[in-house]
Each structure stands twice: as C-alpha cells, then as structure tokens.
C-alpha cells in the first residue's frame, strides 16, 4: 500500500467561538482509533503555532537560522496524519473523515518513490 500525507490547514489565530474544540478533540481521537483499527494509521501529530518555527536555509555558502515560519500566510499546517491506503480514492475517504472531525481543510499528497506492497 502507498502512504499518503493528510495535512490539516488551519487559520491563524484562536478558533472562532462557534467551534467546540472539545468535540473536535473527541472526533479526532475517534478517527485515530478508526484508522488504527483499519490498519491504515502510520503516524499523526498536532503542531505548535507557526510562531514556534525555526527555519534553516542555505544562503550562498552560509547556513542561516531564523525564527518564525518560512512563509507568512493566513493559514498554516496545524497537524498531519500519515495513512496507508491502496489508492488515492481510499486516502480521500480518510481525508473526508478527517475534515469532518477537524472542521478544517485537509490536503492529501502521496509520498514519492513508494513501491506497491
């Protein structure tokens, strides 16, 4: 099976008051349990805010280390899940469940160079 990255994109700033974060946490935990029971779960994790990021980049022959996100934006990657799925359609099904659980957009991308099991 191929592996797919499901990236969770969330808006910068605190969640709107209309979002029940307790329900989101319960729904995400239920999805993780479902993924594990199906043998599709590889790894998942939430990330601290972009303000905690450190960027390491090459500029000429020097390596520069700077605080903050690489790109400023209105959204950032807030977390991710890596799943095993037989094909893109199956990965999109998991992403559909993830967007329902998180109430946020989910980007699905396959990993390069993976041989089929």
N, C-alpha and C positions, 0 to 999 in steps of 0.2 A: 504494500500500500504506500501511496505517496503521503508526504506530510505537507500540511498547509498551515500558514500563519494567519490567525484571525486577530487583527489589530482593532482595538477599541479606541475610537476617536471621541474625545470629549471636549466640550467648550472650556476655555479658560475661565477661571473664577469659581466661586462656590456654586453648587447646584441650585436651581431655582426652587423656591419654597414649595412648588407644586410636586416636586419629586420626593417620593417616600424612599429615602436611602435604606431604611431597614428592609423594605420589601425588595429593593434591588439586590441587597446583600443576600437575602434568603433565596431569591430567584437564581442568582449566580451560583450559589452553593448547590442548589438543586441541579442546575445544568452541569456543574462539575461532577456531581455524583452520577448523573445520567451518562456523561462522556466516559467516565471510568468503568461503569457497568457494561457499556457497549464495547470497551476495549479501544476506544478512539482517542482517549486523553493521553497526551505526551507530557505536556508541561503547561502551566499557566501562572500568571502573576500580575499584580497591580503595580503601578509605578508611582513614585512620589511626584510632586508637581515639577514642571519644567524648570522652576527656579533652582532646583537641586542639581540640575545637569551640569556636567563639566565636558567641554568639547576639546578634543585633542586633534590638531590638524598640522599638516606639513605646509610650511610657507618657505619656499626656496629650499635651503638645506637645514632649516631650523624647525623644530617641533614646538608649536605654541599650545599652551594650555590656558583656556579661558573659561570663566564661569558663565552659566546660563545656557539656554537652548541654542542649538545650531541655527535655527530659523525662528523668527518671531511670527506668530500667527494667532488666529482666533481659536484654533483647535490644537490639540496635542494628543499624542498617543498616551492613553491613561493606563493601558494594560493590554495583555495579549494572552492568547491560548494557542498552543500548537496541537493540532489534531492529526490523526492518521485517518485517511479516507480512501476508498477505492478510486474515486474520481472527483472532479470539480463539483458535480451535482451534489454528491454526498457532503462535501465540505460546505457548500452553500446551504444545505439543510441545517448543519450545525450552526452556521453563521446566522441563519434566520432565528434559531432558538436563542442565540446569544444577543441579538438585537432586541428581541422581546424581553430578555432578562435584564439587560442593562439600560434599555430605552435609548441607546446611542448607536451611531453608525458603526458598522463592522466592515473592515476591508479584508478580503480574502486573497492570499497570494501563495502559490505553490513554491516550494523550495527547489532550487536548481539542482540538476545532476542526480536526481534520485532514481535509482533503478526500481522497477516494479518488483514487488515481492512475489 
